[in-house]
Amino acid sequence: MKNNTIITAGDRNYLWGIFLMIASLRKNGMDEPVIVGTKGFDSEAAAVLTGMGDVRLFPLDDFRRSLTCCKAMVMLQAGSDYITWVDSDGFFTGNCSARLIPESPDQIHIRMRSAEEQPQAFKGYTYGEDGHQIPQAVLKVWKENIGGLDSPRIPRSCSACFLSVHRNARPFLEKWHEQMMTVLPAGNVGVVDRSLKYYHQLDESVLNSCLAFFPQAPRVSDTYRLNKDPNELFIHFIGQPKPWQGWTPSSIRHFDRYVSVVEFAQSQGWQMPGKIPASLKRENRRLCSLLVHPVNLKYKICKRLRKWFG
């Protein structure tokens, strides 16, 4: 699928994630070129990724915001017919090349949340009568800030961990980037900021505002195709810790498949990002399973302490 470029980004702490996401592509015969937005990479870290073949780096060291806000900017570096964003803390379980791109050029291939999931995305907000739509107060601000359509084009919000568009959607990507630079704080506030009443999910909130009200936004695909075949999935590790740091109760079920990507990378003779973490060694599977809850608790406590002490 050389007519499609896969885009991702991360800082030095995400090198293992980026490396294994790309390795999962190659393990499964996916030959798309890859562009990686990088921050804080030295020459050794850069060589790890470029040594995998058909990987180009786009330095973001001067980008002062959270890297979650760079998605559209890095996507715009692609020159292929299709442009696909993939979060670097995920991997593919099979050859998904034919499943990545939208079924028609006027669409965006992205996962829209179900009616049951939607309230979780807007916790603490007031909903319409059915309780499952984007809150009216949020839509009102999105509409004012976009200055486009009168009525929203999407009934629910979409996840920004994966999306794919045709190059005809470049004006949409430009608008998404422009809006992020306009309505989000100038500094690095992480990946979620609950103090932002209408844009607490940062890039994702702005993305959905554009999908809802920007006249040139692509139409959201009717079906998300990366969760249909158990042998051809995109698996996204949300929350903390990430597998190269430790496993969570929800992520541990993917241990064998993720570790098989590590083993594939070793078999290729690629330069590894460093010493293989204990959590990514097959012989440690039982220990990792036993440590799931203590490790998860440690990260929750650290998160609470950071919140308390700023």
N, C-alpha and C positions, 0 to 999 in steps of 0.2 A: 504493500500500500504506500508506494512512494508519493502518491498524490495527497498524502496526509502527513502532517508533522505533529508529533506529540510534544507538548510543552509542560514543563514543571518548574519548580523553584524551591530553594531552601538555603539555609545558612549552613555553616560548618557542622552544627549539631545534627543536621538532617542528612549528612553524607551517606550514612548507611541506608537510610530510607530511599534516597534518590538512586543509589547504586543498585539496590535490590529491586526497585520498581523497573529500572531499565533492564536489569538481568532477567526479570520475569518476562519482559517482552521477547528478548532473544531466546530464552529457554523454550518459548512457545511458538517460535518461528515468525514472530512479528518483526518485520524489517523496517518499520517507519523510522525516518530520521527524528532525532530528539534535540530540542533546544532547552537548556537548563538555565534559569535565572539564578545566579549565585551571589552570595554575600559572605565575606570573610574567608574566602578560599585562598590558600597558598598554592604554590605550583604543584606540590605533591597531591593535594586534594583534587586539583584540576586534572592532573594526569590520570587519576583513578577513573574519572568519568570519560575523558576523551579517549582513553585506551580501550574502551568497549566498542568503538566503531560507530561512525555516523552520529556522534554526539557533539554538539556545539554549545559553548558557554556564552552567556550574556551577563556580564558583571553588573551587579546592582549595589556596589559598595557606597555609592553616593545617594542611594534611595533611603530616605530617613524615616519612612513609615514602616509599619509591619509589612513583611513580604506577602502577606495575604492580599495586600492592595496592589500588587504588581502584576496580577494575572493578565489583565487585558494588555498591558504594555509589552509583556514578553510574548504574548500570542501574536501581537502585531509584527513581530520580527520574522514570522514564517512567510514563505513565498509560495507555498503549495496551495492546491485547490481547496483542501480542507485543513482546519486547524483545531486540534484537540487538546484541551487542558486536562491534566491528571494530577491530583494531589500526590505529593511525593511520599506520603505515609500510607501507601496502598500498593497492591500488586495484582497481576493478572494470573488466573489459574489455567488458562488455555489460550489458543489462538483466537483472539477477539477482534482481529483487524476488520473483519466484515461487519462487526457489531458497533464499531466506534462512531462512524460518521452518520449524520442524519439521513433518513430515507429519501429526502428531497432537499435541494439547495435552499429552499425558503424556510427550512426548519432549523431549530437548535435541538440537538440531542442532549437531553438533560433529564434528571429525575425530579418530577414534581411530587411533592409530599402527598400522601393520602389524607383523606379527611380525618382519619384517626390520629395521624402524626402531627397534623398542623398545629394544634394547641401547644405542643411542646416547643415549637419554634417561636411562639409569642407568649411565653409564660408571663402572667401578671397583667395581660392586656384585656380590654373589654371586646367581646366578639359580637357578631350579628346574631340573629335569632337561632341559626342552626349551630352556632358555637364553633364552626370549623373554618370560617373564612379569614382572610387577612383583616385585621382590625380596621374599622373605618377611619379611626384617627390617624393610623399609619398611612393608609391610602391617601388621605387628604394631603398630608405633607409630601408624600412621594409625587403626587400629581402636581402640586405647586412647584416643586423643585425641578421636575422634568419639563414642565410647560408644554406638554404634548397633547395626548388624547384625553377625552373627557371621562371615559370609562375604562377601568382596568381590563386588560386582555387575558389575565390569568386569574383563576378562582382561588388558587393556593400558591404558596411559595415553592421555589425549587432549590435543590441542594447545589452548592457551587463546588463540590469536590471533583466533579467530572462534568465537562460540557464539550460539545463539538459543533462547529459551524462551518459553513462554506465561506470562501473568501469574499463573497458578496456581502457578508455580514460585517466587513471591516468598519463601516460607519457606526454600527452598533457597538463594536469593541472600543472604538474611539470615544463614543459617548459614555460607555461604562467607565473608562479610565478618567475622562474629564469629570464625571460626577463624583467619583471617589476622591479626586483631588480637590473638589469643591466643597462637599458636604461632610467629609470625615476630618478628624483632627490631624494636624500636621505631624505630630510625633508618633512614636511607636507605642501603641496602646495594647499590643497583643493581638489575639485573633477574635476576641469578644470583648465588648465594652458595654456593660449594662447601664452605664450612665448616659449613653446615647439612646434616647427614648425611641427614635424612629429608625436608627441604623445600628442597632446593637450588635448585629452580626457582620458589621463592616462591609467587606467586599460582597458578601452574599445579599445583604439588605439592599445595597445599591444595585446589584445585578437584577434583583426582583423588581425594583422600582423602574428600571429600564424596560424589563420584559413587560411590565404592566402598562406603561404610559408612553414609551418612546415609539413614535410612529414607524420607524424603520427597524424595529426589533424583529428578529425572526420568530416564526410561530413555534411554540413549544411542541415537541413531538408528542404524538398520542401515546407512545409506548417507550418505556426505558428498557433497553435490550441487554443490559449487562448484568441482570439478575435473573435471567430466565433459564439458562442451561447451567446445571451445577458444575459442568466441566469447562465452562467458558464464562467466568465471572471476573468482575473487578471488585476486589475486597479492600475496603477502606478502614484503616485502624483509627477510629476517632478517639479523642480523649488521651489521657496519660495513664501510665507510661506507654511508650511505643515499644514494639517487640524487641528492638535492639537494646532497650533499657530494662525490660521486664514484661511480663504478660498480665493481662487483665482477665477477669472471669469470662468476658465476652470474646476476647481475642484468642484465648488459648486453644480453641477448637481448630484454629488454622495453623497450629504449630508445625505439623508435618509438611504441609504444602509450602509454607514460608521457608522452612529450613531446607527443603529440597532446592529452592532457588539459590540459597547460599552454597549448597553442594555443587550445583550446576556451575556457578560462577568460579568456584575453585577448579573444577574440571577444565574450564576454558583457559586456565593459566593467567587470568586477569590479575592485575594488581588490586589487592583488597583495600578497603578503606582503613584498615588497621587490623589489630588482633581481633579475631572473631569473638564477639561477646559471648559469655557463658550462656546467655538466654537463647542464642542461635546455634547451639551445638546439640545434635540429636541425642547424644548420650546423656544430656541433662534434662530430657523431657519430663521424667518423673519429678525431679527436683523443682523444675519450673512450675509444674502443676501444683505441687505442695505450697509453693511460695506465692501463688496467685493472689490470695487474699491479703497476706502481710505486705507484699509489694504495693498492691493497690491502695491499702490503708495508708502506707507511708506517703504516697503521692497526694492522697486526699488531705492528709494532715498538713503537708507542706503547702498545698494550695490554700488551705484555710489560714495558715500563718502568714503567707504572703498577702492575703487579703486584709488581715487584721493590721499588719505592720507596714502596709503600703510597699 
